[in-house]
Amino acid sequence: MPGETVLCSPVQSKPVRSTQRAVVSLAHCGFNAARRAVLPLTLLLAAASGTPAHAAQAADDKPAYFDRTLPIDARVDDLIKRMTLKEKIGQLNLPCVYVDQLGTTVDEKAEQVRKFAAGTQTEEIGPGAGFFTLADTLKQKDLEWQVNYFNELQKIATTQTRLKIPLLQDEEGTHGAMFPNATVFPEGLAVGSTFDMPLVQRIYAASAEEARAIGIHVLSTLVAELDRDPRMGRNMEAYTEDPYLYAQIMKNIVRGAQGSDIAAPDKVVALLTDFPTQSESASGMERGAVEVSERSLRENYLVPWVSGFNAGALGVMAGYPEIEDVPEHSSEKWNTQVLRNELGFKGILVSEGNGFDSIVYENVAPDQKQAGAMGLRAGVDLNITYEPAYMGPMVQMVQNGEVPEWLIDRAVRRVLELKFRLGLFENPFTDLEHAKKVMHSQEHQELTLQAAREGIVLLKNDGNLLPLRKQVKTIAVIGPDADDAWSQLGDYSPSAVPYKMTSILDGIKQKLGAQSGVLYAHGCDVIGGKKDFAEAVAAARKAEVAVVVVGERPDNAGERKLGMSTDGEAYDVASFDLTGYQEELVQAIQATGTPVVLVLVNGRPLSIRWEAEHIPAIVEAWEPGERGGEAVADVLFGDYNPTGRLAITIPRSSGQLPVFYNHKPSKAYWIKHAWSKDGGYVDMPGTPLYPFGYGLSYTSFKYSNLRVSSGEISEGGQVNVTVDVENNGHRAGTQLVQLYLHEHYAPVSLPVEQLRAFERVDLQPGEKKTVKMTLRPEDLMLLDRDMLWRVSPGTFDVLIGNSSADIALRASFEVKQPSGPLAGRGFSTQPDLAR
């Protein structure tokens, strides 16, 4: 009938018609009280009576897996017993919708996705598990279309397939859910440089809320990899070079996105990327071999993963590169022995995009068929790119006895268990009105602005050029990133943004209003193109101050320009110098004699040696998200006193790599005792341009009265450290108190210092506060010569610093030599530095 709404139950084969949309609260049915869904009339009546939803249908023929009163294990057992081999293997496929096998146009893809959900798109396998990057690939800006399409797909899966298994929907979530209408938060290093853990949790809680509102259940690319070689373009998605800081970040990302109940209407599965690491690849190039030792992997790279798993993360993506000469997708050691047996991971392990092909091009498997068998044995549960590995060839291998079916069942069990835990068998649908309420809400917009402000790092401010006066009569805003809001978004941003974003030029104009003259000139492109400095130089000469905005251009899909991107996945660099004619532009503006403020928009550190010497004020904005222009303007004009501190070391040159602060004593020794006059290298100093933890403020701070609770503790003891911090300047500000640790004469070589605590402290002018930090046994542990974790007796230095290179106060304590039957005991369990 005209005007009727067709509503379908996940357990019916035919739709039920209702004359109006029915929306109810389902708290009394066992659902989260805040969840609302569009349900068929029969299910509403069942909910009102307290009867389980599936019982509203003919209970006699209902399979046990629809009985929500049964334990999840029992429901999974029942469902697997009913599945054919093709249906099982169908549940091992979660294809990225951008693949050509699902069409080449938006309309083709929308239709092929429907068929894949129904199990009719291919005869090789049964209905698929769900989809990856569906919402963003289809590029639909209309929120109602998005919600209705996701609900339509769930209706297909739960009414048109034999077993009525709901779909799992996965989307990128590096710095916000990646689809049109979602809020775009700052990228990796901007978030890391906040050192604000409650803020991190709020960012990913907001991202999860928006994702779940349109029907997405998993946020992927939550990067758990140390950023120790920023030449590799995808490292822009990472947050820091430091294991301790990363452990805190991962714990809060998982808590924000996933929470304690993934069936809640505002939570999603947190899927961490890429295990155990691919970030320090050979030559700093995409998918290069990881050639670090197992000792280094355990001491450094596993640290964030452990914290993420202990916080409950239920998703992991396998890495591309070979580790210990074995392609990671085929490594039983890392994907089963370490990931599951040792670290206790309980969720799903998905492939990388075309990840099974890595086993082939590494010449370990002759084809996708054998690669799939290797990946399955290793523990990879889901294929995300329509590779043959987990399709028809896998069916053949099981039928021929080459692959035991229990391996298929193992992977299927993990996928189905997650769907049950998400509550999808009871409630696969989402509600449009709820989506309208939470999507890109004012609260989320304010949150992304706060994150952008806190992530900005003031690198230089000679003569207190900053903050600028709002009474300035004429200001020149120059550079390729000045009026390009897309450059602020970073990699894995939505392909379409239906709302207006604020560029840095926009932010400055809004700040000054009509009373000031703002002169704009593009100057040059980030890369390629021609230089056209005449207009820029003329503008600078007319102005009281010039703000020059240069840096990088990320490979975000929304405004992709062929050959114009400089960072993002697969955009690797050999040099950290400014690309194209940008440095020449900065030099030309500086030569006018007009005071210059340099603003950097970039996803990786840039080696700005000339600028650091000749430009009086430098602001590192990173890629600050959709409201980054406003945030930069707030800092430039003093409406926000910068609080960001570098979460990564900025080198003088890429030739210094690796350049992370927590290096071994041999490097420190040679920098000090090198035969070259500058120390370190013949052609430049061995020290970084700007060290980890560094950042300036518009006020100043002073430390005093460092105290350690005990001068001697046992190996299982802990130490309380207190220090006074005072704002001795004339503006309110926030200081990041940083505590580093170093042990003398350990049985193995340890870093010169390691971050082990930090705290942001807000202070009014003249105000003093006492900060207390606790060092636990986990903070003191080392990986000994037998590869066991233990606290080694000795002297520990406590270092309180403004940065890793600016230590203000020192103290020490002793760990006593243990005695008795447990003396010197070690543990194979990886410690969690985030507890």
C-alpha positions in Angstrom: 0.0 0.0 0.0 1.2 3.6 -0.6 3.0 5.0 2.4 3.5 1.7 4.0 6.9 0.9 5.6 8.2 -2.5 5.1 9.9 -3.8 8.2 11.7 -7.1 8.5 12.7 -9.4 11.3 16.2 -11.0 11.3 14.4 -14.3 11.8 11.7 -14.0 9.2 11.8 -15.0 5.5 9.1 -12.5 4.6 8.7 -8.8 5.5 6.0 -7.7 8.0 4.1 -4.5 7.0 3.3 -1.7 9.4 1.4 1.5 8.7 4.0 3.5 10.5 7.6 3.3 11.8 7.7 1.7 15.2 10.5 2.9 17.5 10.7 1.6 21.1 13.0 1.5 24.0 14.2 -2.0 24.5 15.6 -1.9 28.0 13.1 -4.4 29.3 14.0 -6.8 26.6 17.6 -7.0 27.7 18.9 -4.3 25.3 20.8 -1.2 26.4 18.2 1.3 27.5 19.5 4.0 25.1 19.3 1.8 22.0 16.4 2.3 19.7 15.6 0.3 16.5 13.1 -0.1 13.8 11.3 -3.3 14.5 8.4 -5.3 13.0 5.1 -5.2 14.8 5.3 -8.8 16.0 8.6 -8.1 17.7 7.3 -5.0 19.3 4.4 -6.9 20.8 6.9 -9.5 22.0 9.1 -6.8 23.6 6.1 -5.3 25.3 5.1 -8.6 26.9 8.6 -9.4 28.0 8.8 -12.4 25.6 12.2 -12.9 23.9 12.0 -11.5 20.4 12.6 -14.8 18.6 9.8 -16.4 20.6 7.3 -14.1 18.9 7.7 -16.3 15.8 6.8 -19.9 15.7 9.0 -21.1 18.6 8.9 -24.8 17.6 11.0 -24.2 14.5 13.4 -21.6 15.8 17.1 -22.7 15.8 18.9 -22.5 19.1 21.3 -19.8 17.9 18.4 -17.3 18.0 17.8 -18.0 21.7 19.4 -15.0 23.4 19.1 -16.7 26.8 21.7 -19.2 25.8 25.5 -18.6 26.3 27.2 -17.2 23.2 29.4 -20.3 22.9 26.3 -22.5 22.7 24.7 -20.3 20.1 27.9 -20.3 18.0 28.1 -24.1 18.3 24.6 -24.5 17.1 25.0 -22.1 14.1 28.3 -23.6 12.9 26.7 -27.1 12.9 24.0 -25.8 10.5 26.4 -24.2 8.1 27.6 -25.5 4.7 31.3 -25.2 3.8 30.5 -22.3 1.4 28.5 -20.5 4.1 31.4 -20.8 6.5 33.9 -19.5 4.0 31.5 -16.7 3.1 31.7 -15.5 6.8 35.5 -15.2 6.3 35.1 -12.4 3.7 34.7 -8.7 4.7 35.6 -7.1 1.4 36.6 -3.4 0.9 33.9 -2.0 -1.3 36.5 -0.1 -3.3 37.6 -3.3 -5.1 36.6 -3.6 -8.7 35.0 -7.0 -8.2 32.1 -5.2 -6.5 31.7 -2.7 -9.4 33.5 0.3 -10.7 30.8 3.0 -10.3 28.8 3.9 -7.2 25.6 2.5 -8.6 27.3 -0.7 -9.6 28.8 -1.1 -6.2 25.6 -0.4 -4.4 23.9 -3.2 -6.3 26.8 -5.7 -6.1 27.0 -5.1 -2.3 23.3 -6.1 -2.1 24.0 -9.3 -4.0 27.1 -10.1 -1.9 25.0 -9.7 1.3 22.4 -12.0 -0.2 25.0 -14.6 -1.3 24.1 -14.2 -5.0 27.0 -12.1 -6.2 29.3 -15.1 -6.6 28.7 -18.9 -6.6 32.1 -19.5 -5.0 31.0 -18.8 -1.4 27.9 -18.2 0.6 26.7 -14.8 1.9 29.6 -12.6 3.1 30.4 -11.5 6.6 29.9 -7.9 5.9 31.8 -5.0 4.3 34.8 -2.7 4.9 34.8 1.0 3.9 31.3 0.8 2.6 30.0 4.2 3.8 32.9 6.2 2.5 33.3 4.4 -0.8 29.8 5.1 -1.8 30.4 8.8 -1.1 26.8 9.5 -0.1 26.6 12.8 1.7 22.9 12.3 2.7 22.7 10.9 6.2 19.2 9.4 5.6 20.5 7.6 2.5 23.4 6.1 4.6 21.2 4.9 7.4 18.5 3.5 5.1 21.1 1.7 2.9 22.8 0.0 5.9 19.4 -1.0 7.2 18.5 -2.4 3.8 21.6 -4.5 3.7 20.8 -5.9 7.1 17.3 -6.7 6.0 18.7 -8.6 3.0 21.1 -10.6 5.2 18.5 -11.4 7.9 15.6 -12.2 5.6 16.9 -13.3 2.2 19.6 -15.7 3.3 19.1 -19.3 4.6 20.7 -18.8 8.0 19.8 -15.1 8.4 23.2 -14.1 9.8 23.5 -10.3 10.2 26.3 -8.3 8.6 29.4 -6.8 10.2 30.3 -3.4 9.0 33.8 -2.0 9.3 35.2 1.4 8.6 38.5 3.3 8.9 38.7 5.2 12.1 42.2 6.6 12.4 41.1 10.1 13.5 37.3 9.9 13.3 35.0 7.5 11.4 35.8 7.8 7.7 32.6 8.6 5.9 30.7 11.7 4.8 29.0 13.6 7.7 31.4 12.3 10.3 33.6 14.6 12.4 37.2 14.8 11.3 39.6 15.0 14.3 43.3 15.8 14.2 45.6 13.2 12.7 48.1 11.0 14.7 51.0 13.2 15.9 48.6 16.1 16.7 46.7 13.8 19.0 49.9 12.4 20.5 51.3 15.9 21.1 48.4 16.7 23.4 49.6 14.3 26.0 46.0 14.5 27.2 44.6 11.1 27.8 41.0 12.0 28.8 40.9 13.9 25.6 42.1 10.9 23.6 39.3 8.8 25.2 36.7 11.4 24.3 37.8 11.6 20.7 37.5 7.9 20.1 34.2 7.7 22.0 32.8 10.4 19.7 34.1 8.6 16.7 32.5 5.3 17.9 29.2 7.0 18.6 29.0 8.5 15.1 30.0 5.2 13.4 27.5 3.0 15.3 24.8 5.5 14.6 24.7 4.7 10.9 25.3 1.0 11.3 29.1 0.6 11.5 30.3 -1.9 14.1 34.1 -1.8 13.8 36.6 1.1 13.6 39.8 0.0 12.0 43.3 1.5 11.6 43.6 2.4 15.2 47.4 2.4 14.8 49.3 0.7 17.6 52.7 1.1 15.9 55.6 3.3 17.1 56.4 6.2 14.8 60.2 5.7 14.6 60.8 6.1 10.9 58.5 8.9 9.6 59.9 8.5 6.1 57.2 5.9 5.6 54.0 7.8 4.6 51.6 5.7 6.6 53.4 6.5 9.8 51.5 9.8 9.8 48.6 7.7 11.2 50.7 6.9 14.4 50.8 9.0 17.5 54.3 8.9 19.0 57.8 7.4 19.0 57.6 6.5 22.7 56.4 3.1 24.0 55.2 4.5 27.4 53.2 7.3 25.9 51.8 5.0 23.3 50.7 2.5 25.9 48.6 5.3 27.6 47.2 6.4 24.2 46.1 2.9 23.2 44.4 2.2 26.5 42.4 5.3 26.1 41.6 4.7 22.5 40.2 1.3 23.2 38.3 2.5 26.3 36.8 5.3 24.3 35.8 3.4 21.2 34.9 0.0 22.6 34.1 0.6 26.3 33.0 -2.3 28.4 30.0 -3.4 26.3 30.2 -3.5 22.5 26.5 -4.1 22.2 25.9 -0.5 23.4 24.5 1.9 20.8 27.5 4.2 21.0 30.4 1.6 21.0 32.2 -0.3 18.4 35.0 -2.9 18.1 38.4 -1.3 18.3 40.6 -2.9 15.6 44.3 -2.2 16.1 46.7 -1.9 13.2 49.2 -3.6 12.1 50.5 -6.5 14.2 53.2 -6.7 15.5 54.5 -3.7 13.5 55.3 -2.5 10.0 56.3 1.0 11.0 60.1 0.6 11.0 60.4 -1.0 7.5 63.6 -1.4 5.5 64.5 1.9 3.8 61.4 3.5 5.3 59.3 2.3 2.4 55.8 0.9 2.3 55.6 -2.9 3.1 59.4 -3.1 3.5 60.8 -5.9 5.7 60.9 -5.3 9.4 64.5 -6.1 10.3 64.5 -5.3 14.0 65.3 -7.9 16.6 62.8 -9.8 18.7 64.3 -8.1 21.7 63.5 -4.7 20.2 60.0 -5.9 19.2 59.3 -7.0 22.8 61.0 -4.0 24.5 59.4 -1.4 22.4 56.9 -2.4 19.7 54.7 -4.8 21.7 54.2 -2.3 24.5 51.2 -0.4 23.0 49.6 -3.7 21.9 49.7 -5.1 25.4 47.9 -2.1 26.8 45.3 -2.2 24.0 44.6 -5.9 24.7 44.4 -5.4 28.4 41.9 -2.6 27.8 39.8 -5.2 25.9 40.5 -4.6 22.1 38.7 -7.2 20.0 40.2 -6.5 16.6 43.7 -6.7 15.0 44.9 -6.3 11.5 47.8 -8.5 10.3 50.9 -6.7 8.9 52.2 -6.6 5.4 56.0 -7.1 5.9 58.0 -10.2 6.6 59.2 -10.4 10.2 62.1 -12.8 10.9 62.0 -13.6 7.2 58.4 -14.9 7.4 55.6 -12.9 5.8 53.5 -11.8 8.7 50.2 -13.1 7.2 51.7 -16.6 7.3 53.4 -16.4 10.7 52.0 -18.8 13.2 54.5 -17.6 15.7 53.2 -14.0 15.7 49.5 -14.5 14.9 48.9 -17.5 17.1 51.7 -18.2 19.6 52.4 -14.5 20.5 49.1 -12.7 19.7 46.7 -15.3 21.1 48.5 -17.7 23.4 51.0 -15.3 24.9 49.2 -11.9 24.8 45.7 -13.4 25.3 44.0 -11.7 22.4 40.4 -12.9 22.0 39.0 -11.2 19.0 39.2 -11.3 15.2 42.4 -11.0 13.1 41.8 -9.5 9.7 44.1 -9.4 6.7 45.6 -6.2 5.3 44.3 -5.0 1.9 45.5 -7.6 -0.6 47.6 -8.9 2.3 47.6 -12.6 1.2 49.4 -11.4 -1.9 52.4 -10.4 0.3 53.0 -14.2 0.8 53.1 -14.6 -2.9 55.3 -11.6 -3.9 57.7 -12.6 -1.1 58.0 -15.9 -3.0 56.9 -18.0 -0.1 53.7 -19.2 -1.7 53.3 -19.9 -5.5 49.8 -18.5 -5.6 46.8 -17.2 -3.7 45.5 -20.7 -3.1 48.6 -21.7 -1.1 48.8 -18.3 0.5 45.3 -18.7 1.8 46.1 -22.0 3.4 49.2 -20.5 5.1 47.2 -17.5 6.3 44.4 -19.7 7.7 46.9 -21.9 9.6 48.7 -18.8 10.9 45.4 -17.5 12.4 44.1 -14.8 10.0 40.3 -14.9 10.3 38.9 -12.5 7.7 39.9 -11.4 4.2 39.1 -7.8 3.4 39.8 -7.5 -0.3 38.1 -10.2 -2.3 41.2 -12.2 -2.7 40.9 -15.8 -4.1 42.8 -16.9 -0.9 39.5 -17.2 1.1 37.1 -17.9 -1.7 36.7 -20.8 -4.3 40.3 -22.1 -3.9 39.8 -22.4 -0.2 36.6 -24.4 -0.7 38.5 -26.8 -3.0 41.4 -27.2 -0.6 39.0 -28.2 2.2 37.1 -30.6 -0.1 40.3 -32.1 -1.2 41.6 -32.6 2.3 44.5 -30.2 1.9 43.1 -27.9 4.6 41.3 -29.3 7.7 37.8 -28.0 8.2 38.5 -27.3 11.8 40.7 -24.4 10.8 37.7 -22.9 8.9 35.6 -23.5 12.0 38.1 -21.8 14.2 38.0 -18.6 12.1 34.3 -18.7 11.6 33.8 -19.1 15.4 35.7 -15.9 16.1 33.7 -14.0 13.5 30.3 -15.2 14.7 31.2 -14.8 18.4 31.9 -11.1 17.7 28.6 -10.7 15.9 26.8 -12.2 18.9 28.7 -10.0 21.3 27.7 -6.9 19.3 24.1 -7.9 19.7 23.5 -8.0 15.9 21.3 -11.1 16.0 18.9 -9.2 18.2 19.3 -5.8 16.8 21.0 -5.4 13.4 19.3 -2.1 12.5 20.0 1.5 13.4 17.7 4.5 13.8 17.8 7.6 11.6 16.6 10.1 14.3 19.3 8.9 16.6 21.9 9.3 13.8 20.7 12.9 13.1 21.2 13.7 16.8 24.8 12.5 17.2 26.3 13.0 13.8 28.7 15.9 13.6 27.1 17.3 16.7 28.0 20.6 18.2 29.7 18.7 21.1 31.9 16.8 18.6 32.8 19.9 16.7 33.9 21.6 19.9 35.9 18.5 20.8 37.8 18.5 17.5 38.6 22.2 18.0 39.9 21.5 21.5 42.0 18.6 20.2 43.5 20.8 17.4 44.4 23.5 19.9 46.0 21.1 22.4 48.1 19.4 19.6 49.7 22.5 18.3 53.4 22.9 19.4 55.1 26.3 19.6 58.7 25.5 18.4 60.2 29.0 18.4 59.2 32.5 19.6 62.2 34.8 19.5 61.5 38.3 20.8 58.0 37.2 21.9 56.7 37.8 18.3 53.8 35.7 19.3 51.0 36.2 20.2 50.2 38.7 17.5 48.1 41.8 18.2 44.5 41.7 17.0 44.9 45.4 16.3 47.4 44.7 13.4 46.4 46.8 10.5 47.8 44.6 7.7 48.8 41.0 7.8 50.0 38.8 4.9 48.9 35.2 4.8 51.0 33.2 2.4 51.7 29.7 1.3 50.2 26.6 -0.4 48.6 25.3 2.9 47.2 28.7 4.0 43.8 28.4 2.2 43.6 24.6 1.8 41.5 23.1 4.5 41.9 19.6 3.0 45.6 19.7 3.8 44.6 19.9 7.5 42.7 16.6 7.5 45.3 13.9 7.0 45.2 10.4 5.6 42.0 8.3 5.9 39.7 11.3 6.0 36.2 11.2 4.5 36.0 11.2 0.7 33.3 13.9 0.9 32.7 16.5 3.6 29.3 18.1 3.3 30.0 20.9 5.7 32.3 23.9 5.5 35.8 23.5 6.9 38.0 26.3 8.2 41.3 26.9 6.6 44.1 28.8 8.4 43.4 31.9 6.2 39.7 31.6 7.2 40.6 31.4 10.8 42.8 34.5 10.7 40.1 36.5 8.9 37.5 35.4 11.4 39.8 36.4 14.3 40.6 39.9 12.9 37.3 40.8 11.4 36.9 43.8 9.0 39.2 46.2 10.9 42.4 44.5 9.6 43.6 44.1 6.0 44.4 40.4 5.3 46.5 40.0 2.1 46.6 36.5 0.7 49.0 34.9 -1.8 49.4 31.3 -2.7 53.1 31.5 -3.6 53.7 28.0 -4.8 52.4 24.4 -4.6 53.4 21.9 -2.0 55.0 19.8 -4.7 55.4 20.4 -8.5 53.8 23.4 -10.2 55.6 26.7 -10.8 56.8 29.3 -8.3 55.1 32.6 -8.4 56.6 34.7 -5.6 55.9 38.2 -6.9 52.4 38.5 -5.4 53.6 36.9 -2.1 56.6 39.2 -1.8 54.5 42.3 -2.5 52.0 41.2 0.1 54.7 40.7 2.7 56.2 44.1 2.0 52.9 45.8 2.6 52.2 43.9 5.8 53.2 44.4 9.5 53.7 40.6 9.8 53.6 37.7 7.4 52.2 34.3 8.3 53.7 31.7 6.0 51.9 28.3 5.9 53.8 25.5 4.3 54.3 21.8 4.8 52.7 18.7 3.2 49.6 17.6 1.4 48.1 14.3 2.6 46.5 11.7 0.3 43.0 12.2 1.5 40.4 11.0 -1.0 38.2 14.1 -0.9 40.5 16.4 -2.8 43.1 14.0 -4.2 45.3 15.6 -6.9 47.4 13.2 -8.9 51.1 13.7 -8.1 50.4 16.4 -5.6 50.3 14.3 -2.3 53.4 14.1 -0.1 52.3 12.0 2.8 49.8 9.3 3.7 49.8 5.5 3.1 52.4 4.6 0.4 53.7 8.2 0.2 57.2 7.6 1.4 60.0 10.2 1.3 63.8 10.0 1.3 64.1 13.5 2.7 62.3 15.5 5.4 63.1 18.8 3.6 60.2 21.0 2.5 59.1 19.9 -1.0 58.9 21.9 -4.2 59.6 25.6 -4.0 58.4 26.0 -0.4 61.7 26.7 1.2 62.6 29.3 -1.5 59.2 30.9 -0.8 60.0 31.2 2.9 63.4 32.6 2.1 61.9 35.2 -0.2 59.4 36.4 2.4 62.1 36.5 5.1 64.2 38.6 2.8 61.6 41.4 2.7 62.4 42.3 6.3 58.8 41.8 7.5 58.6 39.7 10.6 57.6 36.1 9.7 55.6 33.5 11.6 56.0 30.1 10.0 53.1 27.6 10.4 53.7 24.0 9.5 50.9 21.7 8.3 52.4 18.2 8.1 51.9 14.6 9.1 55.6 13.8 9.7 58.5 15.8 11.2 60.2 18.2 8.7 63.9 19.1 8.8 63.6 22.9 8.7 67.2 23.7 9.5 67.3 27.0 7.7 63.9 28.1 9.0 64.9 27.2 12.6 67.9 29.5 12.3 66.3 32.5 10.4 62.6 32.6 11.2 61.7 34.2 14.6 58.5 32.3 15.3 57.6 28.7 14.2 54.3 26.9 15.0 53.9 23.2 14.4 50.2 22.6 13.7 50.5 19.0 12.4 47.3 18.0 10.5 44.8 19.6 12.9 41.5 18.4 11.5 38.3 20.1 10.3 38.6 23.1 12.7 42.4 23.4 12.5 42.2 26.8 11.0 40.4 28.2 14.0 42.8 26.5 16.4 45.9 27.9 14.6 44.4 31.4 14.7 43.6 31.0 18.4 47.2 30.2 19.1 48.6 32.9 16.8 46.6 35.7 18.5 46.9 34.5 22.1 43.3 33.3 22.7 44.9 29.9 23.4 48.2 29.5 25.1 50.0 26.6 23.4 50.2 23.4 25.5 51.4 20.9 22.9 54.6 19.0 23.4 56.4 17.0 20.7 55.4 13.3 20.7 58.2 12.7 18.2 61.7 14.0 17.7 62.2 16.4 14.9 65.6 15.6 13.2 67.9 17.9 11.4 68.0 15.5 8.5 66.5 12.1 7.5 70.1 10.9 7.5 70.0 10.9 11.3 67.5 8.2 11.5 66.7 6.5 13.7 66.6 9.6 15.9 64.2 8.7 18.7 65.1 10.2 22.1 65.4 6.9 24.1 68.5 5.7 22.3 71.2 3.5 23.8 74.2 5.0 25.6 76.6 4.3 22.7 74.9 7.0 20.6 75.1 9.6 23.4 78.8 8.7 24.0 79.7 9.2 20.3 77.8 12.5 20.0 79.9 13.7 22.9 83.2 12.2 21.9 83.0 12.3 18.1 86.1 13.3 16.2 84.1 15.8 14.2 84.0 19.3 15.7 80.2 19.5 15.9 79.8 16.2 17.6 78.1 13.2 15.8 78.4 13.9 12.1 81.0 15.6 10.0 78.3 17.7 8.2 76.0 18.5 11.1 75.5 17.8 14.8 74.2 14.5 16.0 71.5 16.1 18.2 68.0 16.6 16.9 66.6 19.9 15.8 63.8 19.7 18.4 63.7 16.9 21.0 60.9 14.7 22.2 58.7 16.4 24.8 59.7 19.9 23.7 57.3 22.8 23.3 57.1 26.4 24.3 54.4 28.4 26.1 53.5 32.1 26.3 54.4 31.9 30.0 57.2 30.2 31.9 57.4 27.5 34.5 59.8 26.6 37.3 60.3 23.2 39.1 61.4 22.8 42.7 61.4 20.5 45.7 61.8 17.1 44.0 61.1 14.3 46.5 61.3 10.5 46.3 59.2 8.6 48.9 62.0 6.1 49.7 65.6 6.0 49.0 65.6 2.2 48.9 62.9 -0.3 47.9 62.6 -4.0 47.2 62.3 -5.4 43.7 58.5 -5.6 44.0 58.1 -2.2 45.6 57.0 1.2 44.2 58.1 4.7 44.6 56.1 7.9 44.9 57.7 11.0 43.3 56.5 14.5 44.1 57.6 17.8 42.6 56.5 21.4 42.8 55.7 23.3 39.5 55.1 27.0 39.5 53.9 29.4 36.8 56.4 32.3 37.1 55.2 34.1 34.1 52.3 36.6 33.4 49.7 34.4 31.7 47.8 31.3 32.6 49.2 28.2 31.1 49.6 24.4 31.1 52.8 22.7 31.8 53.5 19.1 30.9 55.5 17.6 33.8 57.7 14.8 32.4 59.3 12.1 34.4 62.1 10.1 32.8 64.0 7.1 34.4 67.4 5.5 33.9 69.1 2.6 35.7 72.8 2.5 36.2 74.9 -0.7 35.6 72.0 -2.9 34.4 72.8 -6.4 33.0 71.8 -5.2 29.5 72.3 -1.9 27.8 69.3 0.3 28.5 68.2 3.6 26.9 69.7 6.8 28.2 66.3 7.7 29.6 62.7 6.4 29.3 59.5 8.3 29.9 57.7 6.7 32.8 55.1 9.3 33.9 53.7 12.7 32.8 51.0 15.0 33.9 49.4 18.2 32.5 49.1 20.9 35.1 47.0 24.1 34.6 48.4 27.1 36.5 47.5 30.7 36.9 50.3 33.3 37.0 52.2 32.9 40.3 50.4 29.7 41.2 52.3 26.6 42.4 51.1 23.0 42.5 52.5 19.8 43.8 52.5 16.9 41.3 52.6 13.3 42.5 53.6 10.4 40.2 54.1 6.8 41.1 56.7 4.4 39.7 55.5 0.8 39.8 57.5 -2.4 39.3 56.3 -2.6 35.7 58.0 0.8 35.1 61.3 -0.5 36.4 61.4 -3.7 34.5 64.0 -4.7 31.9 64.2 -7.6 29.4 67.2 -9.5 30.7 69.7 -11.6 28.9 67.4 -14.7 29.1 64.5 -12.7 27.6 62.7 -12.6 30.9 61.1 -9.4 32.3 62.3 -8.5 35.8 63.3 -5.7 38.1 67.1 -5.6 38.3 68.7 -4.3 41.5 70.6 -1.1 41.1 70.5 2.7 41.2 67.6 4.4 39.3 67.8 8.1 38.4 64.6 10.1 38.4 64.7 12.9 35.9 62.1 15.8 35.8 62.2 17.7 32.6 60.7 20.3 30.3 61.6 17.9 27.5 63.8 14.8 27.1 66.8 17.1 26.5 66.0 19.7 29.1 66.2 18.0 32.6 65.5 20.4 35.4 65.8 18.2 38.5 67.3 14.9 39.4 66.9 12.4 42.3 67.7 8.7 42.8 66.7 5.6 44.7 68.0 2.0 45.1 66.4 -1.3 44.4 67.8 -3.8 46.9 69.4 -7.0 45.9 66.7 -9.7 46.6 67.2 -12.8 48.7 65.4 -16.0 49.3 63.9 -18.7 46.9 62.4 -16.1 44.6 65.5 -13.9 44.3 66.1 -12.6 40.8 62.9 -14.2 39.4 61.9 -13.2 35.9 58.6 -13.3 34.0 57.8 -14.1 30.4 54.7 -12.1 30.5 54.9 -8.7 28.8 54.4 -5.9 31.4 51.6 -3.4 30.8 53.0 0.1 31.1 49.5 1.7 31.0 48.3 0.2 34.3 
